[in-house]
Amino acid sequence: MKNVSSAIYAQLIYMLGMGVGLLFFPNLLLGIFSISPATDVWVRVVGALALVLTFYYYTMLRQQNTTFFWATVWGRYAFCITLAGLVAFGFGETPLYLFAALEFLLAGWAHFALTNTKTA
């Protein structure tokens, strides 16, 4: 279960960083990834949502809730597909592929860890 916890903890740290960055320093964070500056409040709303989700991750990590962990894996895979689709259909900028790839790697790590824990 240690590897599962490490995978979820890594996701938690990533989400905390994104949440703080998007809520308080959106244009700095977006600029690092060559994404157009935010001109409305929605990017900050997404940052706030990421911080709320971080709290959920932290709470479930403390409880070692594997049902929640599995839900996050499938949810993050769906998020990856959504990000890639937004770029593919011209609604998002190419750097979103980087976020999709990172989400995919983190979800894959948790998926692998959960699968190995289940059979162990």
DAKALIN-V45347 format. One record per pair of residues at least 12 apart in sequence whose C-alpha atoms are under 10 Angstrom apart, sorted by the first residue. I is the first residue (numbers start at 1). J is the second residue. Records with the same first field share a line. If there is no record, write none. Layout:
# DAKALIN-V45347
I = J  J
This chain:
# DAKALIN-V45347
1 = 64  66  113  114  116  117  118  120
2 = 64  113  117
3 = 109  110  112  113  114  116  117
4 = 61  64  66  69  109  110  111  112  113  114  115  116  117
5 = 61  62  64  65  66  69  110  113  114
6 = 61  109  110  113
7 = 69  105  106  107  108  109  110  111  112  113  114
8 = 57  58  60  61  64  69  72  73  106  107  109  110  113
9 = 54  57  58  61  110
10 = 106  109  110
11 = 54  57  58  72  102  103  106  107  109  110
12 = 50  51  53  54  55  56  57  58  61
13 = 54  57  58
14 = 50  54  102  103  106
15 = 47  49  50  51  52  53  54  55  57
16 = 47  48  50  51  52  53  54  55
17 = 29  47  50  51  54
18 = 46  47  48  50  51  54
19 = 43  44  45  46  47  48  49  50  51  52  53  54
20 = 44  47  48  50  51
21 = 43  44  47  48
22 = 38  42  43  44  45  46  47  48  49  50  51
23 = 41  42  43  44  45  46  47  48  49  50  51
24 = 43  44  47  48
25 = 44  47
26 = 38  39  41  43  44  47
27 = 39  43
30 = 43  95
33 = 93  94  95  96  98  99
34 = 93  94  95  96
35 = 92  93  94  95  96
36 = 93
56 = 68
57 = 69  72
66 = 114  118
69 = 107  110  111  114
70 = 107  110  111  114  115
72 = 107  110  111
73 = 103  104  106  107  108  109  110  111  112  114
74 = 107  108  111
75 = 107
76 = 100  103  104  105  106  107  108
77 = 100  101  103  104  105  106  107  108
78 = 100  103  104
79 = 99  100  103  104
80 = 96  97  98  99  100  101  102  103  104  105  107
81 = 97  100  101  104
82 = 100
83 = 95  96  97  98  99  100  101  103
84 = 96  97  98  99  100  101
85 = 97
